[in-house]
Amino acid sequence: MRWNLRLTAANKGVWKASELQRNLAKHGLVISAGKMSGLWSGQPVSLKLEDLDGICVVLGREIGDLLIPEPEKVSRPGQAETERAAVGAGIPTPAVIPKRRDGRSLPPE
């Protein structure tokens, strides 16, 4: 899913995160500056459905305007194994050499 808050807000005439934050507060949804920054500038890690509902009400939009599906990013059964085999095919992997955690070298072989 792709988060589309900024474009959706811009279509409604809201150009700043602080403006949206004030409008949300008027509707009883108080969001901290840090969380608002995360919602505004990127892909949120988590979002309560109640908050999502409030954002939709304030912007006068539907959930489908804020969340855009990206079905091409979903792996399908059997697809992952084929891609993994193709990525590393024919390329030798380097040997793993253990290292001590205390910074000292290992004894010679």
TIMI-444673 format. One record per residue: residue in three letters; y, z, x of N, C-alpha, C in turn. Coordinates in steps of 0.05 Angstrom, whole numbers, plus 32768, in hexadecimal, padded with zeros to 4 digits. Layout:
// residues N
   res   n_c2   n_c3   n_c1   ca_c2   ca_c3   ca_c1   c_c2   c_c3   c_c1
   Ala      Y      Z      X       Y       Z       X      Y      Z      X
...
//
This chain:
// residues 109
   res   n_c2   n_c3   n_c1   ca_c2   ca_c3   ca_c1   c_c2   c_c3   c_c1
   Met   7FE8   8000   8011    8000    8000    8000   8019   8000   8012
   Arg   802D   7FF2   8009    8046    7FF1    8018   805B   8000   8007
   Trp   806A   8011   8014    807F    8021    8007   8099   8011   8007
   Asn   80A5   800E   7FF0    80BB    7FFC    7FEC   80D4   800A   7FE0
   Leu   80D9   8023   7FE9    80EE    8033    7FDD   810A   8027   7FE3
   Arg   810F   801F   7FFC    812A    8016    8003   8132   7FFD   7FF3
   Leu   8121   7FEA   7FF1    8127    7FD1    7FE2   812A   7FD7   7FC5
   Thr   8119   7FE8   7FBA    811B    7FEF    7F9E   8135   7FFD   7F98
   Ala   813C   8010   7FAA    8155    801F    7FA6   816D   800C   7FA9
   Ala   816C   7FF9   7FBC    8182    7FE6    7FC0   8186   7FD5   7FA7
   Asn   8170   7FCD   7F9B    8172    7FBD    7F82   8180   7FCC   7F6C
   Lys   817F   7FE7   7F6D    818B    7FF8    7F59   81A8   7FFF   7F62
   Gly   81B0   7FF7   7F7A    81CB    7FFE    7F84   81CD   8017   7F94
   Val   81B6   8022   7F9B    81B5    803B    7FAC   81B0   8032   7FC9
   Trp   81C4   8037   7FDA    81C3    802C    7FF5   81BE   8042   800A
   Lys   81C0   805B   8003    81BD    8071    8016   81A9   8085   800C
   Ala   819A   8090   801F    8185    80A4    8018   8192   80BD   800B
   Ser   81AA   80C4   8015    81B8    80DC    800B   81C0   80D7   7FEE
   Glu   81C7   80BF   7FE7    81CE    80B9    7FCB   81B6   80BC   7FB9
   Leu   819F   80B2   7FC1    8187    80B4    7FB2   817F   80D2   7FB0
   Gln   8182   80E0   7FC5    817C    80FD    7FC6   818C   810C   7FB1
   Arg   81A6   8106   7FB0    81B8    8113    7F9C   81AF   810C   7F7F
   Asn   81A9   80F2   7F7B    81A0    80EA    7F60   8186   80F7   7F58
   Leu   8174   80FB   7F6B    815B    8109    7F65   8160   8126   7F5E
   Ala   8172   8132   7F6D    8179    814F    7F68   8185   8152   7F4C
   Lys   8194   813F   7F43    81A0    8140    7F28   818A   8140   7F12
   His   8173   8133   7F19    815D    8132    7F07   8148   8148   7F0C
   Gly   8150   815C   7F1D    813F    8173    7F21   812A   8170   7F38
   Leu   812C   815B   7F47    8119    8157    7F5D   8128   815B   7F77
   Val   8125   8172   7F83    8133    8179    7F9C   8121   8172   7FB3
   Ile   812A   815F   7FC4    811B    8156    7FDB   812B   815D   7FF4
   Ser   811D   8169   8008    812B    8170    8021   8134   8157   8030
   Ala   8147   815B   8042    8152    8145    8051   813D   8137   8062
   Gly   812B   8148   806E    8115    813D    807E   8102   812C   806E
   Lys   80FA   8136   8057    80E8    8126    8046   80F5   810D   803C
   Met   810F   810F   8035    811D    80F8    802B   811F   80E3   8040
   Ser   8124   80EC   8059    8125    80D9    806F   810B   80CA   8073
   Gly   80F5   80D9   8070    80DB    80CC    8072   80D5   80B8   805C
   Leu   80DD   80C0   8044    80D9    80AE    802D   80EA   8094   8030
   Trp   8103   8098   803A    8116    8082    803C   8110   806F   8053
   Ser   8108   807A   8069    8106    8069    8081   80EA   805F   8088
   Gly   80D6   8068   807A    80BB    805E    8082   80A7   8061   806C
   Gln   808E   8061   8074    8077    8064    8063   8070   8081   8060
   Pro   8073   808D   8048    806D    80AA    8046   804F   80AF   8049
   Val   8049   80C5   8057    802E    80CD    805B   8022   80D8   8041
   Ser   8032   80E7   8033    8029    80F2    8019   8041   80F4   8006
   Leu   803B   80F2   7FEC    8050    80F3    7FD8   8044   80FE   7FBF
   Lys   8050   8112   7FB4    8046    811D    7F9A   804B   8109   7F84
   Leu   8039   8108   7F71    803C    80F5    7F5B   8055   80FD   7F4A
   Glu   805A   8117   7F49    8072    8120    7F3A   808C   8115   7F47
   Asp   808C   8116   7F63    80A3    810B    7F71   80A6   80ED   7F6D
   Leu   808F   80DF   7F6E    808F    80C3    7F69   809A   80BC   7F4D
   Asp   8092   80CC   7F3A    809C    80C8    7F1F   80BA   80CC   7F1E
   Gly   80C4   80E1   7F2B    80E1    80E6    7F2B   80F0   80CF   7F38
   Ile   80E6   80C5   7F4E    80F3    80AE    7F5C   80F4   8096   7F49
   Cys   80DF   8091   7F3B    80DE    807A    7F28   80F2   807E   7F12
   Val   80F5   8096   7F07    8108    809C    7EF2   8125   8097   7EFC
   Val   812B   80A2   7F13    8146    80A0    7F1E   814E   8083   7F23
   Leu   813B   8074   7F2E    8141    8058    7F35   813D   8045   7F1D
   Gly   8131   804F   7F07    812C    803F    7EF0   8118   8029   7EF6
   Arg   8104   802F   7F06    80F0    801B    7F0E   80D4   8026   7F08
   Glu   80C0   8016   7F0C    80A5    801E    7F08   8097   8023   7F23
   Ile   8080   8030   7F23    8072    8036    7F3B   806B   801D   7F4B
   Gly   8065   8007   7F3D    805E    7FEE    7F4A   8075   7FE2   7F5A
   Asp   808E   7FEB   7F54    80A5    7FE1    7F64   80A7   7FF0   7F7E
   Leu   809D   8009   7F7F    809E    801A    7F97   8086   8016   7FA9
   Leu   806F   8012   7F9D    8056    800F    7FAC   804B   7FF3   7FA8
   Ile   804B   7FE4   7FBD    8041    7FC8    7FBC   8025   7FC7   7FC8
   Pro   8012   7FBD   7FB9    7FF6    7FBC    7FC4   7FF4   7FA7   7FDA
   Glu   7FE3   7FAD   7FED    7FDD    7F9B    8003   7FBF   7F98   8006
   Pro   7FB2   7F8A   7FF4    7F94    7F89    7FF4   7F88   7F7D   800D
   Glu   7F97   7F6C   801B    7F8D    7F60    8034   7F88   7F75   804A
   Lys   7F94   7F8D   8048    7F90    7FA2    805C   7F78   7FB3   8056
   Val   7F6A   7FAF   8040    7F53    7FBF    8039   7F3A   7FB2   8044
   Ser   7F2B   7FC2   8054    7F12    7FB7    805F   7EFC   7FB7   8049
   Arg   7EEC   7FA2   804A    7ED7    7F9F    8037   7EBC   7FA4   8044
   Pro   7EA8   7FAD   8035    7E8E    7FB2    8041   7E84   7F9A   8051
   Gly   7E7A   7F9F   8069    7E70    7F8A    807A   7E85   7F7D   808B
   Gln   7E9E   7F7F   8084    7EB4    7F73    8092   7EB9   7F81   80AD
   Ala   7EB9   7F9B   80AD    7EC0    7FAB    80C4   7EAC   7FA6   80DB
   Glu   7E92   7FA4   80D5    7E7E    7FA0    80EA   7E82   7F85   80F8
   Thr   7E88   7F71   80E8    7E8D    7F56    80F3   7EA5   7F55   8105
   Glu   7EBB   7F62   80FD    7ED3    7F62    810D   7ECF   7F72   8127
   Arg   7EC1   7F88   8125    7EBC    7F98    813D   7EAC   7F89   8151
   Ala   7E98   7F7B   8148    7E87    7F6B    815B   7E97   7F55   8168
   Ala   7EA9   7F49   8159    7EB9    7F32    8163   7ECE   7F3C   8177
   Val   7ED9   7F53   8174    7EEE    7F5D    8185   7EE3   7F62   81A2
   Gly   7ECD   7F6F   81A5    7EC3    7F76    81BF   7EAD   7F63   81CA
   Ala   7EA9   7F4D   81BD    7E93    7F3B    81C5   7E99   7F2E   81E0
   Gly   7E85   7F32   81F2    7E87    7F25    820C   7E99   7F32   8221
   Ile   7EA6   7F48   821A    7EB8    7F55    822D   7EAA   7F6F   8237
   Pro   7EA4   7F71   8251    7E97    7F89    825B   7EAA   7FA1   8259
   Thr   7E9F   7FB7   8252    7EAF    7FD0    8250   7EAE   7FDE   826B
   Pro   7EC4   7FE9   8274    7EC5    7FF7    828E   7EB5   8011   828C
   Ala   7EAA   8019   82A3    7E9B    8032    82A4   7EAE   804A   82A0
   Val   7EA5   805E   8292    7EB5    8076    828E   7EB0   8089   82A6
   Ile   7EC6   8091   82B2    7EC5    80A3    82C9   7ED0   80BE   82C1
   Pro   7EBF   80D3   82C1    7EC9    80ED    82B8   7EDE   80F8   82CC
   Lys   7EF1   8107   82C1    7F05    8114    82D2   7F05   8131   82CB
   Arg   7F0A   8142   82DF    7F0C    815E    82DA   7F26   8164   82CD
   Arg   7F27   8179   82BD    7F3F    8180    82AE   7F52   8190   82BF
   Asp   7F48   819C   82D5    7F5A    81AD    82E5   7F68   819D   82FB
   Gly   7F65   8182   82FB    7F74    8172    830E   7F65   816E   8328
   Arg   7F4F   817C   832D    7F40    8178    8346   7F2E   8160   8344
   Ser   7F28   8154   835A    7F17    813C    835A   7EF9   8145   8359
   Leu   7EE8   8133   8350    7ECC    8138    8350   7EC0   8134   836C
   Pro   7EAA   8141   8372    7E9E    813D    838C   7E93   8121   838F
   Pro   7E92   8117   83A8    7E88    80FB    83AC   7E6B   80F9   83A4
   Glu   7E63   80E1   839D    7E47    80DC    8395   7E35   80D7   83AC
//
